[in-house]
């Protein structure tokens, strides 16, 4: 990994001398004469470490440390201090600094401390990359993003059944994502089965099943006639290597009330999972909408647009009765750059706009402050109690906005 150090020192001569020495050791040095310059480089994805003087005019090393901690608590900060500032350096250690060195310090001492800090940072970034790859390769997180408890429970349920040799029934509103949930279960499975999706509104005689293990997704079970149900039962009885995923707007209990074959239901004996509607996943609408816009831009091979807050406000204010297809249509409108107001003439009430905007501001501030409620409250200039009251109003939890 490329070795990088962000060097913050207001003494131009000392900064140049330290930078030259580090450069000779193969370390890339990013120089800053104070906090204002340094903050542009301090990011959660910065792969190096911070080396900062404590005593500087205006904002000092403690400001650097506090800001770095707010951005990434695991980004090492090594403090440079004069002999008289050792007590301050010890205070900095208590507040999260990685280490400190007295000026002037020997090259060996400085390089040893930086080597340890860089090694520590490399481990952190490598671990994060592994975790990120896992998340990227987790179909449940990809297809059902969000931090709401209902979405977390759904992902857990999909993962749970994916590893079991079970028939599964997925039910929920039209467009809630039942077909995607079935495909997610298949993707999460370690089996070498083939995924086959079939809409039961079509004649079952047209269904072609491959040889070998099959995950068979049957859509719209509630629409089937008795003879179709009997054919499904024969397939399940004759092929032990077929595991069925049925989808419907109705639960098993409701299917029984409309006379779906009891013999078929008994043979399947499926694990049952409810797929929540978008109104139940309202907290996740911004991230889901952004994901749909990104999917569209990739398909069209265009750049991801900058989505204005007003668009997010519209997303949050609507109930999306059509669920994911309706939200995807709006995402496509944004992705191709159509005029939003012309395509969305039904303005929502002022109160709804204000509530939506306030929720977005709270969410974005928590995100910028890595879920630290105190710092987010300070950034908004709100008393703690008022800030927590606003969070409770919109069912926002600071821990959901922590990046690690």
Secondary structure by P-SEA (a helix, b strand, c coil): cbbbbbcccccaaaaaaaaaaaaaacbbbbbbccaaaaaaaccccccbbbbbbcccccccaaaaaaaaaaacccbbbbbbbcccaaaaaaaaaaacccccccccccaaaaaaaaaaaaaaaaaaaaaaaaaaaaaaacaaaaacccccaaaaaaaaaaaaaccccbbbbbbbcccccaaaaaaaaaaaccccbbbbbbbcccccccccccccccbbbbcccccccaaaaaaaaaaaaacccbbbbbbccccaaaaaaacccaaaaaaaccbbbbbbcccccccaaaaaaaaaaaaaaaaaccccccccaaaaaaaaaccccccaaaaaaaaaaaaacccccccccccccaaaaaaaaaaaaaaaaaaaacccaaaaaaaacccaaaaaaaaaaacccccccccc
